[in-house]
Amino acid sequence: MATMISSFGWLVYINLSLNLLIGCYGIVANHDNRQASVHIVYMGDRPKGEVSPSLHTSLLQELTLLNLDAFHASDSLVHSYHKSFNGFAAKLTKDEVQKLADMERVVSVFPSGKKQLHTTRSWDFMGFTKHVRRAQIESDIIIGMFDTGIWPESESFSDEGFGPPPKKWKGTCQESSDFTCNNKINGARYYKSDGMYEDKDTKSPRDTNGHGSHTPSTSAGALVKHASLFGLGSGTARRGVPSARIAVYKICWLDGCADADILAAFDDAIADGVDIISLSVGGFTPFDYFNDSIAIGAFHAMKNGILTSNSAGNSGPGPATVTNFSPWSLSVAASTIDRKFLTKVRLGNGEVYEGISINTFEPEHRKIRVIYGGNAPNKTGGVTGEESRYCDAGSLEQKLVKDKIVLCDWSGGNGSAACRAGSAGIIMQDGEVKDYARLFPSPTSTFNPNEGNEISLYVNSTRKPTATILKSIEVKDDSAPFVVSFSSRGPNPITGDILKPDLTAPGVDIFAAWSEATSPTRSPQDPRVVQYNIISGTSMSCPHATAAAAYVKSFNPAWSPAAIKSALMTSGLVYDAGETDYVEFLCGQIYSTKTLKLVTGDESICSKVQKIHASDLNYPSFALSTSSRKTITRVFHRTVTNVGSPDSTYKAIVKAPTGMIVKVKPRILSFDSIGQQNSFVLKVRAKVDENQSVLSGALVWDDGERQVRSPIVAYYYSA
């Protein structure tokens, strides 16, 4: 769920006398000492005719620096992408990377980094009741879940009432002694390009993390009655498209999600016949769309009529923290639902304070002594009170905190350190926004500074302070929905005039299936095993949007990915776009003809197509960015397609804040058939600077029954 990236590499040697030293990942032969790491070599669209790994091996052999025979060239090859697009992952030195990057046939070469993983109530809150109309073909919709695998025994993935997979399904199930598919889970694959497994990793599509079971359960899990997390979140676990099928692509492990594996999953999923791809992972902010495995995979999915739904990231609330933002994919932020969890703490003086957490533990029938972490440093370990107040690993003196509640100043941990030290619970105080709850391995409640200071005053001024941490309660949150603090924000770091994220969906305190191979907190100190869990993140909002997209597609199987995305962002009218539109957009982004020919697989030449500014891509939102303090003007050309009532008339309603002037021509759009298109021009004039950095308005097309709303955002950034 974080947004860090790291490269992984290794040393492999062969000396002049050909004495081989075997590295971590096998043998690579060369006549000099070489440091190699896995790189993605992206070569664009799949060429006509047969493509096989041998072609990529041959390309490796062409490298004079590599100088490998067929056997060792094949050993250097990690993945061959040839089913849905063209490329490969290989172990390469810096010199070899440069040589490949200079080849005419290559679009980009970049390191295979590690990306990280970014309910009973949420669907009702969205107004998506269990009585909504269903399309008969919903059971033919296949959602490709790229994640940590799946726990197939969960009731959420029961295939009761399901027939065989639809005929379009061409995938496979990598069965093993601990894993089988069913008619709900149509197929499952797993990928581990570096071949290195942690002790708790399972070499199968089975989920040992929990995340990979939670996400498909949210989007397409079956209805499960009387589900709860130790009584919390109790009810019927209901999902968006319970009749849809699931195809599992395990790309994430304990050490992250490798770009090489992400692209391998895209290559397979597109060829397998999935309808929607859901990907709740993210990494670094790419400087180019074609130096990012997710953007590349999503582009080829779009070419094949498949929408990719992405989590926006959990690095908010700072600006430009969104990590998945290609125009051809759906980027999903996280917002709250009208339920939150409170955990009360009753102090020995009778005062009761209301904190935030998901505490499943029943309180003990006694008052428990409380000690401040700063008063219990592990002195034998050289720790001072200034360090132990954060209750970090190894900082607490076990004899002092054992069987006591520890008052900690939060530093980002999950309480495992205090738990390891034998504490009976934790009271945590910090300055972070309390707009979502976290789960801990022991009784815990978290407080803002004001309440935390009052608790601290009692603890540090009382001879024998005591407290009781009560089990969490569920309360209604009337302020919902709002975008949660951790959710990554725009603007789009590459193309400032394409607004990202695209929309928000429930991502806070979401109840869904879990893996029984781990605990609900994934902490070694937590012995609990659960079938369902409550967690937060854009990883949780993404599958909500995925399910909504699958629902739309079940009624409109011929719609393009852009039309489906637009229907989710607007409604009533859709802003459609296809490969040609994105090529024109990329031409306007100064991509070369060589690059586009390789990416599209045709004779796309920027000099022969219309180069459009980002503002003219037929997108369902409007954004204008500037580093100037002067007033800026932008003109947007859009075309909308009628997918609502055959005979309808829409009137433009403009909502503009002070400092923004918006004009629409024409102001009335009339339709007399489904599929009819009308165009309009939107002109925006705005004054933004460092003092007023963002202005937000909206254009609403209203036919008296439907309101098709598009945001208009102007923002200032420092050059």
Summary of the structure (lengths in Angstrom):
residues: 719
radius of gyration: 27.1
end to end distance: 29.3
largest distance: 82.7
contacts: 2604
relative contact order: 0.11
helix: 22%
strand: 31%
